[in-house]
Amino acid sequence: MSPSTQCPNCGRMLPPDAPGGICPTCLLAAMASDSIDDASEEPRLANQEPDLDATTSYGHSGGNQPSGYSGGNQPSGHLGDLQPGQQFGDYLIVQRLGRGGMGTVYEAEHLEGGRRVALKILRHSFNSPETRERFLREGRLAASINHPNSVYVYGTEEIDGTPAISMELVPGGTLEQRVRHHGPLPIPKAVDAILEVIAGLEAAQAVGVLHRDVKPANCFFTPEGTIKVGDFGLSISTAPRTQTKITSEGTFLGTPAFASPEQLRGDELDIRSDIYSVGVTLYYLLTGRTPFESRHLVQFLATVLESPAPSPRTLRDAIPKELDRIVLRCLEKQPNARYATYDDLRAALLPYSSTAPKAATLGLRVVANFVDGSIWMILFLTCALLWFGDLAEIPIPDPAEDRHFLPWYLINNTLIALYYAIPEGIWGKTLGKKLFRLRVVDAGGDIPGFPKAIVRALIWAMFPQLIYVLYVGCMRLGFVSSERLLLTQLMGMSVYLMIIILFSTARRCNGFAGLHDLATGLRVVATSSYQPRPVTHLPVSVLPNPESMPRIGSYYVLDLLSKNEQTEFFAGYDAQLLRRVWIRKSGASTPPVTKAVRNAGRPGRVRWLGGKRGADENWDAYEFLSGQSLVDLVNQPQPWELVRYWLVDLSEELNAALQDATLPKVLDLDRVWITAENQAKLLDFEAPSVKRQSRDSDSCVCGKTPFETARLFLHQVAIAALEGREVSSTEAEASRISVPIPLHARNVLDNLLTCNDPSLCADAFKQLPQKLPTISRLRRCGLLLGSLSLPIVYFFFALIFFSSSAKWLEQHPDILVLRHCLFRLQLLEATKNLDEKQQVEKRDLGIYVAANFRDMLLDKQMMSSATTRGILIPAQITIAEDTVANFSTVAPEEIDASSNRLGEFVTQDLHPMLNVLPEGTSVFFFLTFMCYGGLLWVIMPSLLFALLFRGGFLIHTLGIAFVTSKGVRASRLRTLWRACIAWLPAFLFPIVVIGLKPVADSTLPGGDTSLVLMILAVIAFVVIWFGLRPPRSLQDRLAGTFMVPR
């Protein structure tokens, strides 16, 4: 057997890629016998923080686990503690920040550059060229990550034979410290922190790096509150590799309490291993403890490998159940059972962040409920058709007489409640709510569960009909006469009054909660889909051999980017960390970069890496930024989807720069760089490769305060980017944004120049990415379907009912004669002081009805069918039943005499088709014009609301507004003109159909039916094409309007 496949200690078979070349059993035994002298391997980055002792137990905090375990084969040579004021290489030690299994971290000042850094000095020296190469590879991996949520690595070097890494100094502290000092984080804050950790890890994954040591002690927070993931020193490349793992022989890398089971076993790792560690970190932030704890390492590791993770709700019952399930899914033993990507995990966590969904407006709830009601009616009719075979046969119980009415009422409303309760209890949303991104949640933002959902749905289904049911009960008991038709109709309309009462408690302060919401402690919220920042994927260029290139300092020069009388700008290359840099070579009179700018490491500022001032060399090196300058981008208008992120980045950077006095002396468009990640970076110098048509005279900024200058600069950037033209600060101060943008964005930009607080400005811009930038296709589709839904539903219901009724009437033609007689009897009953002729007519009608329709009237199933109820009103049915009772026995001679006296009144042809439809007209053609009449009930209110409120109910509900090409709100007349254009096909439809009907009857196979279908298909195609085709529909183009989010 090959030695490479056997453990050198026990001879067992080695698993693939075994850590340190030994089997897991021997590794655990070695770890159990080793004494761990220091716990906190990662820098604490807080002056007062002492080191911890980790020999007590495993799993109790985020920082008391060794992130590097040294077995018996580790080389010795520990470097003693460095004291404050001691020089180590080119660094001056300021203080010790922390110490752990892999080394010690100090706050240090780079003597040549004057920058404060976190200097990590590894505990062991290099014992071979291979070890040195591994260290360099680890440094390159860490240095390849440049993201706002990742700690930046400045460089790796060997000082006096000791390896060291210089990193960004993050002075806020660690998440482990925050939890240890202040207890578990509030749930939204904990989720926010993890979302930022995910962003940093996602950036690492994008360059092919797996962290392998995610834990609270490796997550740092800046004074501004940004979370940064640090210590990528244990990371490995996720790309295919033939070399061994970046480890030392006999070493377990990682922290056992936060390591995944496969990492402890030494299996091949992927992103799901880091997701496990993210889950443990979130568990710790929520509860202050890790899921697995033990005082014995072997027992602890066995528990991690075998036992399921306990629920965090056992330690903190305020954690929402769904969030609890998310955490436990991250902690699954099998990688396949966890979230597969960071996107999936982020989408699951977003509802529990501080930017959690807001209360849904009543308008959105009404529209969503209309959709759900339509779906329920379709389901009901489908089931009824399958059960009865014909809609005309569906029985409708009489509330006053039928004893089945109350059971029918309870069953129907219970089924309606189940339609809402089942999906809302399981997923938090019905189909209608999903379409409009609404969700039912409890007070903690969790899915309510079926018990609460069914109670809420039952109240919603039954409460509106409460008065009507009580009225029916009074009729059944005889307290109210069933013949009082007007009162019965008023009681039926009480449903709308009860709905108003149901929502009488709705206020903005309580999330528009109705009585059913308050009774169950639930609420309806509007969820927003996560919109990641757009990223431009640039091709990876192949670097030439650096040995043949000239050098500036320690950097190789790749290319000359720009040159003027005072400066030269080069693209450079760091051969040690294998990354590009910017090199700015200046004249001898150029002052050095200030200390504050050197230490500025904010996401919105280009990072200074090093530099030199002397008689022969005057240069500064900066991080390399992909992308292009803002000046090069404003040759054409940029979409608001991108510009909003630039304004957020610049507003946050300007606000921070005003606080620490690092605001650049010159603020101009050529001092802004837009990266490939769509981030805006503020430069302290003119951007390289900039080709400007003109230069700002800066006359407008003279005499202004720094905040006023920064405020005007933001306004200048917004105008230039959105309008696609360079503007000076003078021109910007006198201008407004004159392009269509969302109304909420216009409010922020219009108030910018009058804002007096930098923090308030930054907060206002920070809200912009959380709101809709444009009207999406889905929202356009919702507007289109919402406008046409009523006539479409009306058409299909009418078509089904008309067809079923026609079939039923063919089988029961006498019911039309009965209705004719009962209508006349109803008039005679309502007439006072009948003359002798009218009395005879009344008696003859009674005899005729009793003699000819007795069997029909006594057939309960037929009289309760939907078609009968649609033809005969309740008052007529009551008259018919009384008539049958009064004329129970009538002689045949009297029946013949009555029939003869009635004559043509009872013998005329009453077939509906002959009375209603003109000759040669199809049922489909007739129903189309019936639905056109229903469409008028949509068109006329739409035009009226467009004139009065600049948009109808659906427009306001969907958060849509109309603006002109200058970006100002469209006038009422312009909005009315747009509505007229939108409904023009509906106005022209009957004219075209009637005009072409003679031609269609003679040429088309289906006659007028084919004509209607063809015209409807053309209209549907035009409406859908121009209604969903961004950015502007046909009616917007003709009316000169733009559709934007409100």
DRENTIMAR-50028 format. One line per field, with one value per residue (C-alpha): x, y, z. Coordinates in steps of 0.25 Angstrom, whole numbers, plus 2048, in hexadecimal, padded with zeros to 3 digits. Each point is the difference from the previous one (the first is absolute). Last residue first. Example, Ala and Ser with C-alpha at 12.3 -4.5 7.8 and 13.67 -1.06 7.14 Angstrom:
2
xx = (837/7FA)
yy = (7FC/7F2)
zz = (81D/802)
//
This chain:
1046
xx = (74F/807/801/7F8/804/7F7/800/7F2/803/80C/7F9/7F4/80A/807/80D/80D/7FD/7F6/7F5/7F5/805/800/7F4/7F7/804/7FE/7F3/7FA/804/7FA/7F4/7FE/802/7F6/7F5/801/800/7F3/7FA/800/807/805/803/7FC/7F1/7FD/80E/7FD/7F3/806/80C/7F9/7FA/80D/808/7F6/7FF/80F/804/7FD/807/80C/801/801/80F/7FF/7F5/808/80C/7F7/7FB/80E/804/7F4/803/80E/80C/80A/80D/80B/803/7FB/7F3/7FC/7F5/7FF/7FF/800/7F7/7F5/800/800/7F5/7F7/801/80A/803/7F6/7F4/802/806/7F6/7F5/806/801/7F2/7FB/808/7FD/7F1/801/806/7F3/7F9/80B/7FD/7F2/806/808/7F4/7F8/80B/803/7F1/800/7F8/7F8/7F3/801/802/7F7/7F2/803/80B/7F8/7F4/7F4/7F7/7F2/7F5/7FE/7FC/7FA/7F4/7FE/7F1/802/809/7F7/7F4/808/804/7F2/7FB/80B/7FC/80A/805/80D/7FD/804/80D/805/7FE/807/80C/800/7FF/80C/808/7FD/805/80D/803/7FE/80A/80D/7FB/7FB/80D/808/7F7/7F7/7F3/805/804/7F4/7F6/7F3/800/802/7F5/7F6/804/7F4/7F4/805/806/7F3/7F7/808/800/7F1/7FE/809/7F9/7F2/805/805/7F3/7F8/809/80C/800/80F/80B/80C/7F9/7FC/80F/805/7F5/805/80F/7FB/7F9/80C/809/7F7/801/80F/800/7F8/80D/806/80A/803/801/80B/808/7FF/803/80D/805/7FC/806/80D/801/7FC/80B/80A/7FC/7FF/80E/806/7F8/805/80E/803/806/806/806/807/805/805/807/807/804/805/808/807/7FD/80E/809/7F7/804/80B/80B/7FB/800/80F/7FE/7F8/809/80C/7F8/7FC/80E/805/7F6/7FC/7F7/7FC/809/7FB/7F1/7FE/809/7F8/7F2/805/804/7F2/7F9/808/809/7FC/80B/801/808/800/80A/805/80A/804/804/809/806/803/7F8/805/7F4/7F9/7F3/800/80F/803/7F4/803/80F/7FD/7F6/80A/80A/7F7/7FE/80F/803/7F5/806/80E/7FA/7FF/808/805/7F8/7F9/80C/806/803/7FC/808/7FC/7FF/806/808/803/80A/804/7F7/804/805/7FA/7F7/7F2/7FB/7F2/7FD/7FA/808/808/804/7FB/80B/7FD/80A/7FE/7F2/805/803/80E/806/7FC/7F8/809/7FB/7FC/7F1/7FF/807/7F6/7F4/807/802/7F2/7FA/80A/7FC/7F1/801/807/7F6/7F4/808/7FF/7F1/7FE/805/80C/7FE/80C/80D/7FF/808/80E/7FE/7FC/80E/801/7FF/80A/807/80E/804/809/80F/806/80C/80B/80E/80D/802/7F6/7F2/7FB/7F3/7F7/7F2/7F6/7F2/7F6/7F5/7F1/803/807/80F/805/80D/808/7F6/801/80F/800/806/80D/801/803/80C/809/7F6/7F6/800/7F2/801/7F3/801/7FE/801/809/803/80F/801/7F8/7FC/7FF/7F6/807/7FC/80A/7FF/803/800/7F6/800/7F6/7FF/80E/801/805/80A/806/7FE/80B/804/7FC/805/802/7FB/808/7FF/7F1/7FD/7F3/7F2/7F5/7F3/7F3/7F4/7F7/7F3/7F8/7F9/7F1/7FE/7F7/7F1/7F9/7F1/7F8/7F6/7F3/7FB/7F2/7FF/7FD/7FC/7F4/7F5/808/801/7F1/7FC/808/80F/805/80E/7FC/805/7FB/7F2/7F6/7F6/7F4/804/7F6/7F6/801/7FF/7F3/7FA/804/7F8/7F5/7FC/7F8/7F9/7FC/7FB/7F7/7FB/7FB/7FA/7F7/7F9/809/7F8/809/7FE/7FC/80B/805/800/807/80B/801/803/80A/807/7FF/806/80C/803/80D/805/7FF/80C/80A/7FD/802/80D/806/7FC/806/80D/802/7FE/808/80D/803/80D/809/802/801/7F2/7FA/801/7F7/808/7FE/808/7F5/7FF/803/7F4/7F7/806/7FE/80B/807/806/7F9/7F6/7FD/7FF/7F6/7F8/7FC/7F9/7FC/7F8/7F9/7FD/7FB/7F7/7FA/7FE/7FA/7F6/7FC/7FD/7F8/7F8/7FC/7F3/7FB/7F5/806/80E/7FB/80B/808/800/80A/7F8/802/80F/800/807/7FC/80D/80A/7F9/800/80E/804/7F6/807/80E/7FD/7F9/80C/80A/7F7/7FF/80F/803/7F6/807/80D/7FA/7FA/80D/807/7F7/800/80F/809/808/80F/809/80D/80B/805/802/7F6/7FA/80E/804/7FA/804/80E/802/7FB/80A/80B/7FF/7FC/7F9/802/7FA/80B/80B/7FB/801/7F6/804/7FC/7F2/7FF/803/7F5/7F6/802/7FE/7F3/7FC/803/80A/7F9/801/80F/808/7F7/7FD/80E/7FC/80A/809/7FF/80A/80B/80C/7FE/7FE/80C/808/7FC/802/80E/802/7FC/7F9/7F4/7F7/7F9/7F6/809/7FB/7FC/7F3/7FD/80E/805/7F6/803/80F/7FC/7F8/80C/808/7F7/800/80F/7FF/7F5/80A/809/808/807/800/809/7F6/7FF/7FE/7F5/7F9/800/80A/7FA/803/80C/807/808/80D/804/80F/809/807/7FD/7F5/7FC/7FB/809/802/7F8/7F5/7F3/7FB/7F9/80D/803/7FE/807/807/7F2/800/7F6/7F1/7FC/7F3/7FD/7FB/806/80A/804/7FC/808/7FC/80C/7FC/7F2/803/804/80C/800/801/7FE/806/7FD/800/7F1/800/807/7F6/7F5/807/800/7F1/7FD/806/7F8/7F3/805/801/7F2/7FB/806/7FB/7F1/800/806/80E/803/807/807/80E/802/7F7/807/80E/7FC/7FB/80E/805/7FE/80F/801/80E/802/80B/80F/804/80C/80A/80C/80E/804/7F4/7F9/7F5/7F2/7F8/7F5/7F5/7F2/7F6/7F3/7F2/804/806/80E/804/80D/808/7FB/803/80E/803/7FC/809/80B/7FF/800/80C/808/7FC/805/80D/802/800/7F9/7FE/7F5/7F7/7FB/801/7F2/802/7F3/803/802/806/80D/805/80F/7FE/7F4/7F8/7FC/7F4/805/7FB/806/802/7F9/7FA/7FB/805/7F8/802/80E/803/807/80B/809/801/80B/806/7FB/802/7FC/7F8/7F5/807/801/7FD/80A/801/7FE/80B/7FA/7FD/7F2/801/7F9/7F3/7FD/7F1/7FD/7F3/800/7F3/7FD/7FB/7F1/7FD/7FC/804/80B/803/80B/80D/7FC/806/7FD/809/7FC/7F8/802/806/7F6/804/7FE/80A/7FD/806/7F9/802/80E/807/7F9/806/800/7FC/7F2/805/809/7F5/7F7/80A/803/7F2/7FE/80B/80E/806/7FF/7F1/7FB/7FD/7F8/7FF/80C/800/805/80F/7FF/80A/805/7F1/800/7FC/80D/808/7FB/7FB)
yy = (8E4/7F7/806/800/80A/80A/807/7FC/7F9/7F9/7FC/7FB/7F7/7FA/805/7F9/7F5/7F7/7FB/809/802/7F2/7FC/80B/7FD/7F1/801/80A/7F7/7F4/807/804/7F2/7FA/80A/7FD/7F1/801/80A/7F5/7F3/7FD/80E/806/803/802/807/80B/803/801/809/80D/7FA/7FB/80C/80A/7F6/7FF/80F/804/7F4/802/80F/7FC/803/80C/806/7FC/808/80C/7FF/800/80C/807/7FD/805/7F6/801/806/7F7/809/7F5/801/7F8/7F6/7F8/7F2/7FA/7F4/805/80E/7FB/7F5/80B/809/80A/80F/802/808/7FE/7F2/7FD/804/7F9/7F3/801/801/7F4/7F6/801/801/7F2/7FA/806/7FA/7F3/800/803/7F4/7F8/803/7FC/7F3/7FD/802/80B/7FC/805/809/7FA/803/7FB/7F5/7FB/801/7F7/807/7FD/805/7F6/805/80E/7FC/7FB/803/7FE/7F3/7FB/804/7F9/7F3/800/802/7F5/7F7/803/805/7FA/805/80F/807/7F8/800/80F/802/7F8/809/80D/7FB/7FC/80E/807/7F8/804/7F6/7FF/800/7F7/7F7/800/7FD/7F5/800/800/7F3/7F9/804/7FA/806/80B/7F8/7F6/80B/808/7FE/800/809/80A/800/801/80B/808/7FE/806/80C/803/7FF/80A/809/800/803/80C/7FE/809/800/7FB/7F8/7F3/803/804/7F3/7F8/806/7FC/7F2/7FE/804/7F8/7F3/802/801/7F3/7F9/7FF/7F5/7F7/80B/80A/7F7/800/80F/802/7F8/808/80D/7FC/7FC/80C/809/7FB/801/80E/805/7FB/806/80D/801/7FB/80A/80C/7F6/7F8/80C/806/7F3/7FE/80D/7FC/7F3/807/809/80F/805/803/7F9/803/7FA/806/80F/7FE/803/80D/805/7FB/807/80D/7FF/7FD/80D/809/80D/7FB/80B/7FC/7F1/803/7FF/7F3/7F9/804/7FC/7F2/7FE/805/7F5/806/807/80A/80E/800/80E/80B/80D/7F9/7F7/80B/806/7F2/7FE/7F6/7F4/7FA/7F2/805/7F6/800/80F/804/7F6/803/80F/7FE/7F8/80B/80A/7F9/7FE/80F/803/7F7/805/80F/809/80C/7FC/7F3/807/806/7F2/802/7F2/7FB/7FE/7F4/7F6/7F4/7F8/7F5/800/807/80E/7FF/7FD/7F6/7FC/7F2/7FD/7F1/7F9/7F4/803/80D/80E/80A/80E/80C/804/804/80B/801/807/801/7F1/7FF/7F8/809/7F4/803/807/7F4/7F7/807/802/7F1/7FC/80A/7FB/7F1/803/80A/7F5/7F6/809/802/7F1/7FD/80F/7FD/808/80B/800/807/7FF/7F3/805/80B/7F6/7F9/7F2/7F1/7F9/807/7FC/804/80C/802/80E/806/809/7FA/806/80C/7F9/7FD/7F1/7F9/7F5/7F9/80C/7FB/807/805/7FB/7F3/806/7FE/80E/7FE/806/80B/804/800/80A/7FB/807/80E/801/809/7F5/7FD/7F4/7F1/7FA/7F1/7F8/7F1/7F2/7F4/7F4/802/7FF/805/80D/805/80E/808/80E/80F/80B/80D/80F/803/7F6/7F1/7F4/7F1/7FC/7F1/7F4/806/7F7/803/800/80E/804/7F5/7FE/7F3/7F4/7F8/803/7F5/804/800/7F9/808/7FC/804/80A/7FC/80D/7FE/805/802/7F5/802/7F8/7FF/809/7FA/808/7FC/7FB/7FF/7F5/802/7F7/809/80D/7FA/7FC/80E/806/804/80B/7FF/805/80E/801/7FD/7F6/7FE/803/7F4/7F6/80C/803/7F1/800/80C/7F8/7F4/808/800/7F3/807/80B/7F6/7F9/80D/803/7F3/800/7F3/7F7/807/802/7FA/7F3/7F7/7FD/80F/804/7F5/806/80E/7FA/7FA/80E/807/7F6/800/808/7F8/7F3/7FF/80A/7FA/7F2/804/806/7F3/7F7/808/800/7F1/7FD/807/80E/801/809/80F/800/805/7F6/800/800/803/80A/800/804/7F2/7F9/806/7FC/7F2/7FF/804/7FC/7F3/7F6/807/80A/7F5/7F8/80B/808/7F4/7FA/80D/7FF/7F1/804/80B/7F6/7F6/809/807/7F2/7FC/80C/800/7F1/803/807/80A/80E/7FE/7F9/7F6/801/7F2/7FF/7FA/80C/7FF/7F3/7F2/801/7FB/804/80D/803/7FD/80A/80A/800/800/80C/807/7FE/805/80D/802/7FE/80B/809/7FD/805/80C/804/7FC/809/80C/7FE/802/7F5/802/801/7F4/7FF/80A/7FC/7F2/7F4/800/800/7F3/7F6/808/802/7F0/7FE/80A/7FB/7F3/7F1/802/7F4/7F2/7FC/803/7F5/803/80B/80D/80A/7F9/802/80F/801/7F8/80A/80C/7F9/7FE/80F/801/806/7F2/803/7F4/7F5/808/7FE/7F1/7F6/7FB/7F2/7F6/7F8/808/80C/7F7/7F8/80D/804/7F2/801/80E/7FE/80C/7FF/809/7FF/80A/80C/80A/80F/7FD/808/803/7F2/7FA/809/7FC/7F1/803/807/7F4/7F7/80A/7FF/7F1/802/807/7F4/7F7/7F3/7F7/802/7FA/80D/808/7F6/802/80F/809/80B/7F9/7F9/80D/7FE/7FA/7F2/7FE/7F4/806/80E/804/806/7F4/7F8/804/7FA/80B/802/80E/801/807/7FE/809/7FF/80E/806/806/80B/801/80F/805/80F/807/80E/7FD/7F4/7F2/7F4/7F1/7F6/7FF/7FE/7F3/7FC/7F8/7F8/80D/7FA/808/7FF/80F/801/7F7/80B/80A/7F7/7FE/810/800/7F5/807/80C/7F8/7FA/80D/804/7F3/803/80E/7FC/7F6/809/7FC/7F6/805/80E/7FD/7F1/803/80D/7F9/7F4/80A/806/80D/80E/804/7F8/801/7FB/7F5/7FE/7F1/7FB/7F4/800/7FE/80E/806/7F7/807/800/80D/80A/7F6/806/7FB/7FC/806/80C/7F7/7FD/7F2/7FC/803/7F5/7F6/806/7FF/7F2/7FD/807/7F8/7F3/804/803/7F2/7FA/807/7F9/803/80D/807/7FD/809/808/80F/807/80F/808/80D/80F/807/809/7FC/7FD/7FD/7F7/801/7F4/7FB/7F2/7F2/7F3/7F3/7F3/7FB/80D/80E/80D/80F/803/80F/80A/7F8/809/7F9/7FF/7F4/7FF/80D/800/80B/7F7/7F2/7F4/7F3/7F5/7F9/7F1/7F8/7F2/7F7/7F9/7F1/7FD/807/80F/803/80D/807/7FD/802/80B/80B/7FE/7FB/7F3/7F6/7F9/800/805/800/80C/80B/80D/80C/80E/80A/80F/805/7FA/7F9/7F2/7FA/7F2/7F4/802/7F4/7FE/7F5/7F4/7F4/7F4/7F2/802/805/7F4/7F7/807/800/7F1/7FD/809/7F9/807/807/80E/801/7F4/804/7F3/7F7/7F9/7F1/7FC/7FD/805/80C/802/7FF/7F9/805/807/7F4/7F8/7F2)
zz = (7E5/7F6/7F2/7F4/7F6/7F8/7F3/7FD/7F3/806/80D/7F8/7F8/80C/805/806/7FE/7F8/809/7FC/7F2/7FD/809/7FB/7F1/801/808/7F6/7F4/807/804/7F1/7FB/80B/7FD/7F1/802/809/7F5/7F6/803/7F2/7FD/7F2/801/80E/802/7F5/807/80D/7FC/804/80D/804/7FD/807/80C/802/7FE/80E/806/7F7/805/80E/801/7F8/809/80C/7FB/7FD/80E/805/7F8/805/80E/7FF/7FF/80C/7FC/7FA/7F5/7F6/807/80D/803/80D/804/80E/7FC/808/7FB/7F1/804/806/7F4/7FD/800/80B/7FA/7F1/801/80A/7F6/7F5/808/805/7F2/7FB/80A/800/7F1/800/805/7F4/7F8/807/7FB/7F2/800/806/7F3/7F7/807/7FF/7F1/7F9/7F3/805/80B/80E/80C/7FD/7F7/808/80D/7FB/805/7F4/803/806/80E/7FD/7F3/806/80F/7FF/7F9/80B/80B/7F9/7FE/80F/805/7F7/806/80E/80A/80C/807/7FC/80C/803/7F1/801/80D/7FA/7F3/808/809/7F3/7FA/80D/7FF/7F2/7F5/7F4/808/80B/7F5/7FA/80D/804/80C/7F9/7F8/80C/808/7F5/806/7F7/7F4/803/802/7F3/7F7/80A/80B/7F6/7F8/80C/806/7F2/7FF/80E/7FD/7F3/807/80B/7F5/7F8/80D/804/80A/80B/803/7F6/806/7FE/7F2/7FD/806/7F8/7F3/804/804/7F2/7F8/80A/7FE/7F0/801/809/7F5/7F7/80A/7F7/7F6/80C/807/7F3/7FF/80F/7FF/7F4/807/80D/7F9/7F7/80B/809/7F5/7FC/80F/803/7F4/802/80F/7FD/7F5/808/80B/7F4/7FB/80D/805/7F2/802/80E/7FB/7F5/80A/803/803/80C/80A/80E/809/7F8/803/810/801/7F9/80B/80A/7FA/7FF/80F/804/7F8/807/7FA/7F5/7F6/7F4/802/801/7F1/7FF/80B/7FB/7F2/805/806/7F3/7F8/7F5/7F2/7FC/803/80E/805/7FC/806/809/7F5/7F7/80A/804/7F1/7F8/7F7/7F8/801/807/80B/802/7FF/808/80B/801/801/80B/808/7FD/806/80D/801/7FE/80A/80A/7FE/802/7F4/7FD/7F3/7FB/7F5/7F9/7FF/7F1/7FC/7F5/7F1/7F6/809/7FC/80D/7FF/80E/80A/806/80E/80E/7FA/805/7FC/7FA/801/7F3/803/7F3/807/7FE/803/805/801/7F1/804/809/80F/802/80E/803/80D/80A/80C/809/800/7F2/7FA/807/7FA/7F2/800/804/7F5/7F6/802/800/7F4/7F8/804/7FB/7F3/7FC/800/7FC/7F2/7FB/7F6/7F5/800/80F/801/7FC/80A/80B/7FE/7FC/805/807/80C/804/80E/801/7FF/802/7F9/802/7FD/7FD/80B/809/803/801/7FF/806/7FF/7FF/7FF/7F7/808/801/807/80B/803/804/807/7F5/7FE/80F/7FF/7F5/7F2/7FE/7FA/7F1/7FE/7FA/7F5/800/7FD/802/801/7FF/804/7FA/808/801/80F/7FF/7F1/803/7F3/7FB/7F7/7FE/802/7FD/807/7FF/7F1/7FC/7FF/7FF/801/7FE/800/808/809/80B/80E/80B/7FE/7F2/7F7/7F1/7FA/7FB/80D/800/7F6/7FA/807/7F9/801/807/7F8/807/807/803/80D/803/80F/804/801/80B/7FD/809/80A/803/80E/805/80F/80A/80F/7FE/805/7FA/7F2/800/805/7F5/801/7F7/806/80E/7FE/7F2/805/7FD/80C/7F7/7F7/805/801/7F1/7FD/808/7F8/7F3/805/804/7F2/802/80B/7F7/7F6/80A/805/7F2/7FE/80C/7FD/809/80C/80C/80E/7FA/806/7F2/7FC/80D/7FD/7F2/806/809/7F4/7F9/80C/801/7F1/801/80D/7F9/7F6/807/80E/7FA/7F9/80D/808/7F5/800/80F/800/7F3/803/800/7F7/808/801/80F/802/7F6/7F1/7F4/7F3/7F4/7F4/7F6/7F9/80D/807/7F5/800/80F/80A/80D/7FB/809/807/7F5/7F6/809/806/7F3/7F9/80D/803/7F3/803/80E/7F9/7F7/80B/80A/7F6/7FA/80E/803/7F3/801/807/7F4/802/803/7FB/7F3/7FD/7F2/7F9/7F5/7F4/7F7/801/7F9/803/80F/806/7F5/7FD/80F/802/7F4/805/80E/7FB/7F7/80B/809/7F6/7FE/80F/801/7F5/807/80D/7FA/7FB/80D/808/7F6/803/80F/800/804/80D/7FD/7FD/808/7FE/80E/7FB/803/7F2/7F9/807/7F6/7F4/805/802/7F2/7FB/808/7F9/802/80D/809/7FE/7F5/80A/809/80F/800/807/7F5/800/80F/7FE/7F6/808/80C/7F7/7FC/80E/804/80B/80C/807/803/805/7FC/7F3/7FC/7FC/804/7F5/7FC/807/7F8/7FB/80A/80C/7FC/7FF/80E/806/7FB/804/80F/807/7F6/7F8/7F3/7FB/803/80A/801/7FB/7F3/7FD/803/7F7/7F5/802/800/7F3/7F9/804/7F9/7F4/800/7FE/7F5/7F8/7FD/808/7FE/80C/80C/80A/808/7F3/7FC/80D/7FE/808/80A/80D/7FA/7FC/7F3/7FB/805/7FF/7FF/7F4/7FE/7F8/7F2/7FA/7F7/7F2/7F5/800/7FA/805/80D/805/80F/80C/80D/7FF/7FC/80E/7FF/7FC/801/806/7FE/80C/7FE/80B/7F8/803/800/7FD/803/80F/7FC/7F8/7F1/800/7F2/7F7/7F3/7F4/7F1/7FD/800/80D/807/7FC/805/80D/802/7FC/809/80C/7FC/801/80D/806/7FC/805/80E/7FF/7FD/80B/80B/803/80B/80C/802/803/7FB/7F4/7FC/802/7F7/7F6/7FF/804/7FA/7FC/7F3/7FC/7F2/7FF/801/7FF/807/7FE/809/7FB/804/7FA/7F5/7F8/7FC/7FB/802/803/800/80A/7F8/800/7F8/7F6/7FA/801/7F8/80C/808/7F5/7FE/80E/801/7F4/806/80D/7F7/7F9/80D/805/7F3/801/80D/80F/800/80E/809/808/7F5/802/7FC/7FF/800/7F9/803/7F5/801/7F2/804/80E/7FE/80E/807/807/804/7FD/806/7FA/7FA/80D/805/805/800/7FE/805/800/7F8/7F9/7F6/7F3/7F5/807/80E/808/80E/805/806/804/7F7/806/7FE/7F2/801/7F9/7FF/7F4/800/800/80D/7FC/800/7FF/7F9/803/80E/807/80A/7F7/7FC/80E/808/7F5/807/80F/80A/7F8/7F8/808/7FA/7FD/805/7F9/804/7F3/7F7/7F2/806/7F6/7FD/807/80D/808/805/807/7F9/807/7F6/804/7FB/7F2/7FF/802/7F7/7F5/802/7FE/7F4/7F8/7FE/7F4/806/7FD/7F8/7F1/7FD/80C/805/802/80E/802/80F/800/7F1/7FC/7F3/7F1/7FE/805/7F4/804)
//
